[in-house]
C-alpha cells in the first residue's frame, strides 16, 4: 500500500486565527484536489455530521461548507475527497445541491450532510494574497525480511524530504502549486495557473517506485510422479519498476466566445526496471522457465478537443491518439526440436514475454441537455481503433449510450439508460462481440423519512464466431455462435424511523444464460481425459466456465447516532453465485461494524471491525495448477465436493486528540488475519500453493506542535508487518520515522490598504 499520510496531518496552522486557517485549508484542498476552483468560503456555521470514509470504511466527524471537505480520515490521515453514504453504502464524490444547500447521495437521493453556511465577506475586497508553506524533513527507516508487501510503494532508505505549497491571487489571476519530494523515485509536483478563466493550465509530474513479486516456482511441483519441471534463471533478483509521468492540461477560452473552450491534454508515461517473465514448453515432460525481462516502456497520449455550453446544452468532442513503445529486450529460451509438437510448433532460440508496440485512436462525442429541473438527457458516441504493431492485428470499437433522468411526479425520480458497443478484431481466431445493455430505475419518496427504489437491467452479448470444439489434438475446429444474455432486478428501501437512525436495505438478483469466461479457450489447466464433466476428447469447451449463471446480492446498513457523542454503523453484505452446468457454488458474507465516540470537541475515538468469509464448492476449480494430481485416469482437478474456504478479519482503531490549541496527537492501528485452504483430507497433496495463512499489522502515530504562529513541528512513526505463515516468501516488516518543521507565510493586501 502506498504510504501517503506522512505529509498530511491535522490542523496545519495552529498559530493562525480560525477564519484565516479555514480559508487557507479551503484554498489548498479545492485547488489541489479539484484543479480549477480555488475560491473558498468561511464556514464557521457548518454542521458536523458523521459519514463514512470510502477508502477504509471508518466513520468520521465531517466538517463541511460550500461543498468543500475540511477534515482528514482518522485512519488513513488523508484528505477526504471520497465518502461512503451511510444510508446505502455506496461511495461517491458528493456535491452540494445549490437550491437546497445540502449534500445528497447520487444513488438514493438521501441527504447526507446539511449545511448551515454563513455568507462570508465578498472576496472582491481582497486585491492580492500570497500564501507559502515549506516543510523540510528527515526520514529514518529499518526493514527486515521481504520488502514487497510491506513497502510496495515506499522509499525505505534514510534521507531528506521536503513538502511545499503556495497560492497566489491577484484579481482574477490565480497561481498555485504543491510539491513533495522524498527521492528520485518518489516525488509529486503540481502547478495550476488560471488567467481570468481565459487560459487555464494544469501541470503534473510524478514518479513512484513499485516493488514486484518474485515467484520461485516451487509451488508448481507435483507430489505423485508428475513430470513437470521448473527453473528460475534469476532466483536472487529483486524485481521493481519506476513509473514516471508528466501531464500538462490546457484550456483556452476564445475572446468573444465565452462559452467555448478548446482543450489540449498530453501524458508522457515511462516505466523502467525489471520484472519476471515465464514460458512453457510442451513435450513428454513439461517445463516452466522463468527469467528476467527488462522493462523500458514509453506511452504517449495526446487529446485535442473542445467543449461548448449554450444555456442548458453542453457539448464535448475529443480526439485522442495513444502510442505505446517497449524498448526493452525480452529474455530468450532455446526451444529444442524435441520439444516441438503439432499443437506447440515452436523450435529454436526465441524470445518470450514479449510486449508488442501498439497504437490507439479514439474519437468521442458527449452531449448533456438539462431539459428542466429534474430532467436531463445525456448521450455519447465513441469510435476507436487499436493496432498491434508486431502482429499487424487490429480491433475496432463503436459505442453509443443514452441516459434520461426525469422527475415526473413529486418525490419520484426515474432513470432509463441504454448502451451499445461492437468490437471487431481482425485476427481470424478472435471473437466479434455485439453488446446491447439497458435498464430502468425508479426511486420514490413515500414520506419524508421513507423511500423505495426498484430497477430492471438487461444485457445481450452476441458472439458470431467462437471456437466450440477441438475435434483432435491439432484440429480441425468446430465454430459457431455463442450468445450470452443477462436479466436482473433490484429492490431497496431507505427508512428513517426517528432522528439519528437510518436503515437501508438492497437486494439484487440476476440470471445469466451461457456465460463465457475467456475468448475461445477453457479457463483451467486443460486436463485431457479427466473425470466428468470433461468430454472424452481433448478440446476447447466454452461451457466449462467459472462464471455464474445465477447471482444474488444483499446489503443492509444501519447508521445510528445513539447519543450526541456516540455513533454506531453496522453494515452487512452477502453474495451468492451459482453455476449449474459445472456444479459451482460460491457464497460470501461481509460484516462491518464501525463505532465513533467523541466525548469532547477535541477528542475522537473510532474503531471498525470487519469479518469476511467465503465458501466455494465446485466439481472443477479453475486455474488451480497447484491443486492438480496425477492419477491413472489422467490429469484431473481436485476431487468433486472439495470445499475452498477463505476468512479475512480486520480490526482498526484510532484516536485523535488536541489537548491544546498548539498540540495535536493521533494514533491508529490495524490488525488483519486471513486464511484460505481446501477443506479436504487430500490437502497434503494440494501443496502449499492452495493454503494461505497471512497476518498483517499496521500502526501509525505522531503529533503536531505549533511552536509559534506559522511554525509547526511534525513527527510521525509508522510500522508495517506482513507474516505469510504458509509460504514465508513475502514476510517482512518496516519501521519508518519522519520529522518535519513547517513554515507558513501569508500576505494579503486590500484595495486602498
PyMOL commands that set and color helices and strands:
alter all, ss='L'
color gray80, all
select helices_A, chain A and resi 18-33+123-125+218-220+337-339+625-627+683-686+688-690
alter helices_A, ss='H'
color red, helices_A
select strands_A, chain A and resi 48-53+59-65+68-69+83-84+91-92+96-97+102-104+111-114+126-145+159-170+173-183+186-195+199-211+229-232+240-253+260-281+287-310+313-326+332-335+348-351+358-372+375-388+394-409+412-425+433-447+450-462+466-470+477-480+484-498+501-513+550-560+566-579+584-600+603-617+629-631+634-636+643-657+663-679+692-708+711-724+732-750
alter strands_A, ss='S'
color yellow, strands_A
deselect
rebuild
show_as cartoon
